[in-house]
Amino acid sequence: MSNPSTLTSIRLDSDTMQGLDMLIGEAGLNNRSDVIRLAIQQLLHGQAQLPGMKSVRIPIGRMMEQNLAALYELYGTSHEQAASEGMHLYVKQKLMEAETEQTKLQQVVDQTRDATMKRKEYHQ
């Protein structure tokens, strides 16, 4: 049995209403109220779980959705876990690239210093 509901009025512009109407009939959404309820549930579900945390929404295509479903069946990896691991790997890769670039730059500086002729007035 579902919880009792409360009627709430909201004002929406015509573009938003048109968007709502386009979603009616998809995924069991029978009317505007169903669409709005689903949107609110997704918003609440997507909130970060701890203070100071942020969350992101990532649109995925049909093939990625199938791949993620297969990962879930095989390993129990949720969409959220896969996205989080992917972001961690991306950050790690970018940090390694930055470190490599910094190392290359330092090597060029060192080579340039070594190639510079030393002058007496700059020695102690």
C-alpha positions in Angstrom: 0.0 0.0 0.0 1.4 3.4 -0.9 1.7 6.4 1.4 -1.0 9.0 1.3 -0.1 11.8 -1.2 -0.4 15.6 -1.0 -1.6 17.7 -3.8 1.0 20.3 -4.8 0.7 23.0 -7.4 3.6 24.2 -9.5 4.0 26.6 -12.3 5.9 25.5 -15.5 6.6 27.2 -18.7 5.3 25.9 -22.0 8.6 24.3 -23.0 8.8 22.3 -19.8 5.2 21.2 -20.2 5.9 20.1 -23.7 8.9 18.1 -22.4 6.7 16.5 -19.8 4.1 15.6 -22.3 6.7 14.0 -24.6 7.7 11.6 -21.8 4.1 10.4 -21.1 3.8 6.8 -22.3 7.5 6.0 -21.8 8.6 3.6 -19.1 5.2 3.3 -17.5 4.6 7.0 -17.2 0.9 7.5 -17.6 0.5 11.2 -17.0 2.3 14.4 -16.0 2.2 13.6 -12.3 4.0 10.3 -13.0 6.7 12.1 -14.9 7.2 14.7 -12.2 7.2 12.1 -9.4 9.9 10.1 -11.3 12.0 13.3 -11.9 11.8 14.1 -8.2 12.7 10.5 -7.1 15.7 10.6 -9.5 16.8 13.9 -8.1 16.5 12.7 -4.5 18.2 9.4 -5.3 21.1 11.2 -7.1 22.0 13.3 -4.1 25.3 12.9 -2.5 25.2 10.7 0.6 27.5 12.7 2.8 27.8 16.4 3.5 30.3 18.0 1.3 30.0 15.4 -1.4 28.8 16.1 -4.9 27.1 13.9 -7.4 27.0 14.0 -11.2 24.6 12.7 -13.8 26.2 10.9 -16.8 24.1 10.3 -19.9 24.9 6.9 -21.4 23.9 5.3 -24.6 22.2 2.0 -25.2 25.4 0.0 -25.7 26.9 1.4 -22.5 23.7 0.6 -20.7 24.0 -3.0 -21.9 27.6 -3.2 -20.9 26.9 -1.9 -17.5 24.0 -4.4 -17.1 26.4 -7.2 -18.0 29.0 -6.0 -15.5 26.3 -6.0 -12.8 25.3 -9.5 -13.7 28.9 -10.8 -13.8 30.4 -8.9 -10.9 27.6 -7.1 -9.0 29.2 -3.8 -10.1 26.5 -1.0 -10.0 26.4 1.8 -12.5 27.5 4.2 -9.7 30.5 2.0 -8.8 31.6 1.7 -12.4 31.3 5.5 -12.9 33.2 6.2 -9.7 36.0 3.7 -10.6 36.2 5.3 -14.1 36.6 8.8 -12.7 39.3 7.6 -10.3 41.2 6.0 -13.2 40.8 9.1 -15.3 42.2 11.4 -12.5 45.0 9.0 -11.9 45.9 8.9 -15.6 45.8 12.7 -15.8 48.0 13.1 -12.8 50.5 10.6 -14.3 50.5 12.6 -17.5 51.1 15.9 -15.7 53.9 14.3 -13.7 55.5 13.0 -17.0 55.2 16.5 -18.5 56.7 18.1 -15.4 59.6 15.6 -15.5 60.2 16.3 -19.2 60.2 20.0 -18.5 62.7 19.6 -15.7 65.0 17.6 -17.9 65.0 20.3 -20.6 65.8 22.9 -17.9 68.6 20.7 -16.6 70.0 20.1 -20.1 69.9 23.8 -20.8 71.7 24.6 -17.6 74.4 22.1 -18.4 74.8 23.5 -21.9 75.2 27.0 -20.7 78.8 28.2 -20.5 79.8 29.1 -16.9 81.3 32.5 -16.3 83.7 33.4 -13.6 81.6 36.3 -12.2 78.8 33.9 -11.4 80.9 31.5 -9.4 81.5 31.9 -5.8 
